[in-house]
């Protein structure tokens, strides 16, 4: 049955009116593919953007994305200009903010060493005793790494710089995820290798301002469904070469 032009116009007008009236929530994030990233074709893309988008549609809210460094996102949150932080624990959020509780986003760390290293796999942090460890001060390393004092931390600016220093022999090991060499020149990539299995994982919850508990619960429900149907496991295997079970086993 064909919908009359008047009815179609009314439906379109109603849809536009809803979109204009729907509350707008601001999500602040540091670009971190494949979890969340900016996109020329849509406001954001990645696992978290997909989950938030589905929940927002059900709860009839609109999302606005702001991409900045984590410290800048936190500053905006404290000023009341941000509704959702991707990502922050309770300790790294304004007072009273709530965090997601279901497994969804993890920083999955492995040990990266020079390609010529005799090491073939990781079995203990004792492997790196006395070595120079590339260390990014701004990163939220797990406590098991922070507690070690029997290696020498060498300050590095960020992941790409750390891998470059590793390739150049200026550090002996860098702790980062399987995507650490993405975007780097091939001659750099050939000079480093990642040891298996992974050595640690750090949960990265979404943090939401007070009053958004229903949105938090919606995200948790979506995450639980992804886990139940094996999609979350497939995601980690595809992007990080580790199953979700392996990731969860390495949490503190």
C-alpha positions in Angstrom: 0.0 0.0 0.0 1.4 3.4 -0.9 1.5 6.0 1.8 -0.1 9.3 0.8 2.1 12.2 0.3 0.4 14.1 3.2 0.9 11.2 5.6 4.5 10.7 4.5 5.1 14.4 5.0 3.5 14.2 8.5 5.7 11.3 9.5 8.8 13.1 8.2 7.9 16.2 10.1 7.2 14.2 13.3 10.6 12.5 13.0 12.4 15.8 12.5 10.5 17.4 15.4 11.5 14.5 17.7 15.2 14.8 16.6 15.2 18.5 17.4 13.5 18.0 20.8 15.6 14.9 21.9 18.1 15.7 24.7 21.7 16.0 23.5 24.4 14.2 25.5 28.1 15.0 24.9 30.6 12.2 24.8 34.2 13.2 25.2 36.8 10.7 24.1 40.4 10.4 23.0 40.5 8.7 19.6 41.3 5.0 20.2 40.5 2.7 17.4 39.0 0.1 17.2 37.0 1.2 20.2 36.1 4.7 19.3 37.4 7.1 16.6 36.4 10.2 14.6 35.0 9.6 11.2 34.3 11.9 8.2 31.1 10.1 7.4 29.5 9.9 10.8 29.9 11.5 14.3 32.0 8.5 15.6 32.8 4.9 14.8 34.1 1.8 16.5 32.8 -0.7 19.1 31.8 1.9 21.7 30.2 4.3 19.3 28.1 1.5 17.9 26.9 0.4 21.4 26.2 4.0 22.5 24.3 4.6 19.3 22.0 1.7 19.8 21.3 2.6 23.4 20.7 6.3 22.5 18.2 5.3 19.8 16.2 3.2 22.3 16.3 5.9 25.0 15.6 8.7 22.5 18.6 10.9 23.1 21.1 12.3 20.7 24.8 12.0 21.0 27.4 14.7 20.3 31.1 13.6 20.2 34.0 15.7 21.2 37.5 14.2 20.6 40.2 15.5 22.9 43.0 14.2 25.1 41.9 12.4 28.3 43.0 15.2 30.5 41.0 17.7 28.5 37.9 15.5 28.6 38.1 15.3 32.4 38.5 19.1 32.6 35.3 19.6 30.5 33.5 17.0 32.7 34.4 18.9 35.8 33.1 22.1 34.2 29.8 20.4 33.4 30.3 20.5 29.7 30.5 16.7 29.2 28.0 13.9 30.0 30.0 10.8 29.2 33.7 10.1 29.5 35.3 7.5 27.3 37.0 6.2 29.3 37.5 6.8 33.1 37.3 4.9 36.4 35.6 6.4 39.4 39.0 7.7 40.7 39.4 9.6 37.4 35.9 11.0 37.2 34.1 13.9 38.9 32.5 13.0 42.2 29.2 11.1 41.9 29.8 9.9 38.4 28.8 6.3 37.6 30.7 3.7 35.6 29.8 0.8 33.3 30.2 -2.6 35.0 30.0 -5.2 32.2 33.1 -6.2 30.2 33.4 -4.2 27.0 36.7 -2.2 26.7 40.1 -3.3 27.8 43.6 -2.1 27.2 45.3 -5.4 26.4 49.0 -5.2 26.9 51.8 -7.4 25.5 55.5 -7.1 25.7 57.1 -5.6 22.6 60.9 -6.3 22.2 63.5 -5.9 19.4 63.0 -8.4 16.5 66.5 -9.8 17.1 65.7 -10.6 20.8 66.2 -14.2 21.8 62.9 -14.0 23.7 60.1 -15.9 21.9 57.3 -15.8 24.5 56.3 -14.1 27.7 56.1 -16.1 30.9 57.2 -13.7 33.7 58.0 -10.0 34.3 61.4 -11.3 35.6 62.4 -11.5 31.9 62.9 -7.7 31.9 64.8 -7.4 35.2 67.5 -4.6 34.8 66.2 -3.6 31.3 65.2 -0.2 30.0 61.4 -0.1 29.8 59.7 2.5 27.6 57.2 4.2 29.9 54.5 6.7 28.9 53.7 8.6 32.1 50.2 9.5 30.9 49.1 5.8 30.5 47.2 3.9 33.1 49.4 0.9 33.4 48.2 -1.9 35.7 49.4 -2.0 39.2 51.5 -5.1 38.6 53.7 -3.0 36.2 53.7 0.1 38.3 55.0 -1.8 41.3 58.1 -3.1 39.6 61.3 -1.3 40.6 63.9 -3.8 39.2 63.9 -2.2 35.7 64.7 1.3 34.6 61.9 3.3 33.2 62.7 5.5 30.3 60.2 8.3 29.6 58.6 8.2 26.2 56.1 10.6 24.7 53.5 8.1 23.4 53.2 4.6 21.8 54.6 5.5 18.3 57.6 7.2 19.9 58.1 4.2 22.2 58.1 1.7 19.3 60.5 3.9 17.4 62.9 4.1 20.4 62.6 0.3 20.7 63.4 -0.2 17.0 66.4 2.2 17.5 67.8 0.3 20.5 67.1 3.1 23.0 64.8 0.9 25.1 64.6 -2.8 25.6 60.9 -3.4 26.0 57.6 -1.5 25.6 54.3 -2.6 27.1 51.4 -2.0 24.7 48.6 -3.6 22.7 48.7 -5.5 19.5 48.0 -2.3 17.5 51.1 -0.5 18.8 52.8 -0.5 15.4 49.7 0.6 13.4 50.5 3.5 11.1 54.3 3.2 11.5 56.7 2.8 8.6 57.4 -0.8 7.5 61.1 -0.5 8.3 60.2 0.3 11.9 57.7 -2.5 12.1 60.2 -5.1 10.9 62.6 -4.2 13.8 60.2 -5.1 16.7 58.1 -8.1 17.6 55.3 -8.8 20.1 55.6 -11.6 22.6 52.7 -13.9 23.3 50.7 -14.5 25.4 49.5 -11.1 26.6 50.8 -10.0 30.0 48.1 -7.8 31.4 44.7 -6.1 30.8 43.2 -2.9 32.2 39.5 -2.4 32.1 38.4 0.9 30.6 34.8 1.7 31.7 32.6 4.5 30.4 31.9 7.1 33.1 28.6 9.0 33.1 27.4 12.0 35.0 24.8 11.5 37.8 21.3 11.1 36.3 22.4 8.9 33.4 22.2 5.6 35.3 19.6 4.3 32.7 22.1 5.0 29.9 24.8 3.2 31.9 22.5 0.2 32.4 21.6 0.2 28.7 25.3 0.1 27.7 25.8 -2.7 30.2 22.9 -4.6 28.7 24.3 -4.3 25.2 27.8 -5.4 26.4 26.2 -8.4 28.1 24.5 -9.4 24.8 27.7 -9.0 22.8 29.4 -11.3 25.3 26.6 -13.8 25.3 26.5 -14.2 21.6 30.3 -14.4 21.2 30.6 -11.1 19.3 32.8 -9.6 22.0 35.1 -12.6 21.9 35.3 -12.3 18.1 36.2 -8.6 18.4 39.2 -9.2 20.7 40.4 -12.2 18.6 40.1 -10.1 15.4 41.8 -7.0 16.6 44.2 -8.2 19.4 44.8 -11.9 18.7 43.4 -12.9 22.1 40.1 -14.3 23.2 37.9 -12.5 25.7 38.6 -15.3 28.2 42.4 -14.7 27.9 41.8 -10.9 28.4 39.7 -11.5 31.5 42.3 -13.9 33.0 44.9 -11.2 33.0 42.9 -8.6 34.9 44.4 -7.5 38.2 
